[in-house]
Amino acid sequence: MMKKIFAGLGAISPVLAATGAYAGQPAPWQLSFQEPATRIMEEIAWFEQYTLAFIVPTTLLVLVLLGWCLVRYRESVNKTPSRTSHNTVIEVIWTLGPVIALIFIAVPSFQLLTAQYTPEDEPAMTIKATGVQWYWEYEYQDEDPLTFSSFLLNDGDRAAVGKEDRAEYPRLLAVDNEVVVPVNTTVRVLVTANDVIHAFAVPSFGIKVDAVPGRLNETWFKAEREGIFYGQCSELCGKDHAFMPIGVRVVSQEQYDAWRSAAQANLDEANKALLASINGEQVNVADAAN
């Protein structure tokens, strides 16, 4: 019940695109998490509020005690300092109090950690994300593998790909080729790197995992909302570390099926047709393969 009450309270709604599509990205003056797009991220946002219920009173109590001690026991009014060596009651309180608080924090913490590594159901698709200095390579691992690279979208290329709306495609976060996945689908992501350590992170999904050369790390997400969601490499990886963003576009199952079929033959045209379909234009995504 508490999770349902507090879920999502730690997020500030980001800017919505002019087309009405949801964009998971940072917002000006944002103080907390991005708005959750997965159940895991909702639990993370709830856990933040839950722990703050312990942290804030504890911090205020310590601040009050410090202030009281500074005033009550200052030299000018306390010429003869106390020689008390211990107080059994106080020692029991400050031992049991933190132990009880830590237990209340640890139990939901372990539950959340378990959920982060345990998909709700068997993943319906697997995508391999490989960090490279300084971009991402993606491979859809199914019967007909699809591989492409995803680079930072340059301002000069916006018009050509129909991504001139900076509210939906913000500077330094928009990419030329997004990862496209269907909504309400469990997606397994295998993460690795070709050169140095990178990190694959999408805040709205509540995922962040290191990309280590020679090693496969695994994470998963199940987006419950259509839209485009942004992330970034979160491990300092060189001079262009700040310029290798992550873009994940969540669409309906029908749009995904059409895009996946067309992308096998022509990725650029499939992306344009998908974007037109999302914007409400009368374009058949499947025709992009012709």
Secondary structure as the mmCIF struct_conf table of DSSP 4:
data_model
#
loop_
_struct_conf.conf_type_id
_struct_conf.id
_struct_conf.beg_label_comp_id
_struct_conf.beg_label_asym_id
_struct_conf.beg_label_seq_id
_struct_conf.end_label_comp_id
_struct_conf.end_label_asym_id
_struct_conf.end_label_seq_id
HELX_RH_AL_P HELX_RH_AL_P1 MET A 2 PHE A 6
TURN_TY1_P TURN_TY1_P1 ALA A 7 GLY A 10
STRN STRN1 ALA A 11 ALA A 11
HELX_LH_PP_P HELX_LH_PP_P1 VAL A 15 ALA A 17
TURN_TY1_P TURN_TY1_P2 ALA A 18 THR A 19
BEND BEND1 GLY A 20 GLY A 20
STRN STRN2 ALA A 23 GLY A 24
TURN_TY1_P TURN_TY1_P3 PRO A 28 TRP A 29
BEND BEND2 SER A 32 SER A 32
STRN STRN3 PHE A 33 PHE A 33
HELX_LH_PP_P HELX_LH_PP_P2 GLN A 34 PRO A 36
BEND BEND3 THR A 38 THR A 38
HELX_RH_AL_P HELX_RH_AL_P2 ARG A 39 ARG A 72
TURN_TY1_P TURN_TY1_P4 TYR A 73 TYR A 73
HELX_RH_3T_P HELX_RH_3T_P1 GLU A 75 VAL A 77
BEND BEND4 LYS A 79 THR A 80
HELX_RH_AL_P HELX_RH_AL_P3 THR A 88 GLN A 116
TURN_TY1_P TURN_TY1_P5 TYR A 117 TYR A 117
BEND BEND5 THR A 118 THR A 118
BEND BEND6 GLU A 120 ASP A 121
BEND BEND7 ALA A 124 ALA A 124
STRN STRN4 MET A 125 VAL A 132
TURN_TY1_P TURN_TY1_P6 GLN A 133 TRP A 134
STRN STRN5 TYR A 135 TYR A 140
BEND BEND8 ASP A 142 ASP A 144
STRN STRN6 LEU A 146 SER A 150
STRN STRN7 LEU A 152 LEU A 152
HELX_LH_PP_P HELX_LH_PP_P3 LEU A 153 ASN A 154
HELX_RH_3T_P HELX_RH_3T_P2 ASP A 155 ASP A 157
HELX_RH_AL_P HELX_RH_AL_P4 ARG A 158 VAL A 161
TURN_TY1_P TURN_TY1_P7 GLY A 162 GLY A 162
TURN_TY1_P TURN_TY1_P8 ARG A 166 GLU A 168
BEND BEND9 TYR A 169 TYR A 169
TURN_TY1_P TURN_TY1_P9 ARG A 171 LEU A 173
STRN STRN8 VAL A 175 VAL A 175
BEND BEND10 ASP A 176 ASN A 177
STRN STRN9 VAL A 179 PRO A 182
TURN_TY1_P TURN_TY1_P10 VAL A 183 ASN A 184
STRN STRN10 THR A 186 ALA A 193
BEND BEND11 ASN A 194 VAL A 196
STRN STRN11 HIS A 198 VAL A 202
HELX_RH_3T_P HELX_RH_3T_P3 PRO A 203 PHE A 205
TURN_TY1_P TURN_TY1_P11 GLY A 206 GLY A 206
STRN STRN12 ILE A 207 ALA A 211
STRN STRN13 PRO A 213 PRO A 213
TURN_TY1_P TURN_TY1_P12 GLY A 214 GLY A 214
STRN STRN14 ASN A 217 LYS A 222
BEND BEND12 ARG A 225 ARG A 225
STRN STRN15 GLY A 227 CYS A 233
BEND BEND13 GLU A 235 GLU A 235
BEND BEND14 GLY A 238 GLY A 238
TURN_TY1_P TURN_TY1_P13 LYS A 239 ASP A 240
HELX_RH_3T_P HELX_RH_3T_P4 HIS A 241 PHE A 243
STRN STRN16 PRO A 245 VAL A 251
HELX_RH_AL_P HELX_RH_AL_P5 GLN A 253 ALA A 263
TURN_TY1_P TURN_TY1_P14 GLN A 264 ALA A 265
HELX_RH_AL_P HELX_RH_AL_P6 LEU A 267 ILE A 278
TURN_TY1_P TURN_TY1_P15 ASN A 279 GLY A 280
HELX_RH_3T_P HELX_RH_3T_P5 VAL A 285 ALA A 289
#
